[in-house]
Amino acid sequence: MDIKKSNLSVIALTAFIFFLPFGAVAENAKKASDTADNEYSPVIGLEIFRICARCHTSEGWGSKDGIHPQIAGQHKEVLIKQIIDIREGQRENPSMFPFSLHESIGGEQELNDVANYVSMLPMTPDNGQGPWAEGTPEYEEGEKLYKDNCVKCHGETGEGNVALLSPRIQGQHYQYMARQFDWIRDGKRTNANHEMMGQVKSFSDDDMQKVINYVSRLPVPGNLLAPSADWENPDFKIKNN
């Protein structure tokens, strides 16, 4: 495949928040894990990511307005799983589907290449956050909701769980997470876990905003962060020079 002519859409990497595999989707979980174990090419991964960067930025940070999520630092298995789900119709998203196909991005090896590259990008230290700071009643209510409902799969600090294919949600943009949560609650995310869909169905809009506010303010470990919000991906500087 001519990687430079690939039509991979960056948007095909946007679906990775709040889910666990079930039914037919669980089959794709194994594919993702198996693919992630393969050797990968950082050179090919970068070439594919150049197309992704048109929307997610060259740093993989997305946008605070939530149109595009941060994908930098996400678990490679999660990234691979979501693209496979879209490709095989387990997640309905007509705008992303054409760009997830083999003829657009290639096969499992190419998925592994780009997912590995993205997973190693440092995360932004300036993600979009919700309106309530630590110490406010809303923050504390969101914290309780998170600890009562989300820790089992997403971890105490939102680090995710590779074994469960639960995504890293620490450092993610508030607006993006709010939209995804809403879609899962309303049954629009067809690859969401049935148990989780039932669990969040009882969340009011107020509950949703508070828990997502809390998540958006969870600290990202320093070793996963870029040195500053002004950091630029050096791989793109080399290409442009």
C-alpha positions, 0 to 999 in steps of 0.5 A, a space after each residue: 500500500 502507498 501510505 502517502 496516498 492512504 485516505 486514513 481519516 484522523 476521525 477514525 481514531 476518535 471513538 475510544 471513550 467509555 466502553 467495554 467489549 461485548 458480544 460480537 464486539 468482543 471478537 474485535 477485542 482479541 484482534 486488537 490485542 493480537 495486532 498490538 503484539 506485532 512488531 511495528 514500524 515507526 516510519 510507517 506509523 508517522 506517515 499514516 499519522 501525517 493524515 491524522 494530524 490534519 484534524 488531531 494536530 501534529 501533536 495528537 492533542 485534538 481540540 478543546 471544543 471537543 470536535 476532535 479528541 486527544 489521541 496522544 498517549 492513548 493505549 494502542 490497543 484501544 486505538 486499534 480496537 475502535 478502528 476495527 469496530 468501525 471497519 466491521 460495523 460494530 460501531 455505526 459512524 457513516 462519516 468514519 467508516 470509509 476511512 477505516 477500510 483496508 483499501 484506505 488505511 491498509 491491514 492490521 499491520 498498518 493499524 498497529 504502526 499508527 496506533 503505536 506511534 500515537 500512543 507514544 506521543 506526549 499528552 497536552 498539559 492544557 486539556 479542555 476542562 469542565 467549569 468546576 474547580 477542585 473544592 467546589 460542591 460540583 467537583 466533589 459530587 463528580 468525584 463521588 460519582 466517578 468513584 462509585 461508578 467508573 473506577 472499576 474499569 477506568 482506574 482511580 486516576 482515569 488511566 484506563 485498563 488495557 486488559 479490559 480495553 478501557 481507554 485512558 480518560 485522564 487528560 481528555 477534553 471535557 466537551 468530547 467526553 460529555 458528548 461521548 457519555 451522552 451518546 452511550 447513555 442514549 444508546 448511540 454508541 453501538 459498541 458500548 458495553 450493555 452493562 455500562 449503558 444500563 449503568 449510565 442510563 440513570 445519570 441525569 444531565 447534571 450528574 453527567 456534567 459533574 462526573 465529566 468535569 471531575 474526569 477532565 481535571 484528573 492529573 496526567 502523570 508527568 512522564 506522559 505529558 509534553 514539557 509545555 503547551 507550546 511543545 511541537 512534534 519534532 517529526 513534523 519539523 523534520 518533514 517540513 525542513 
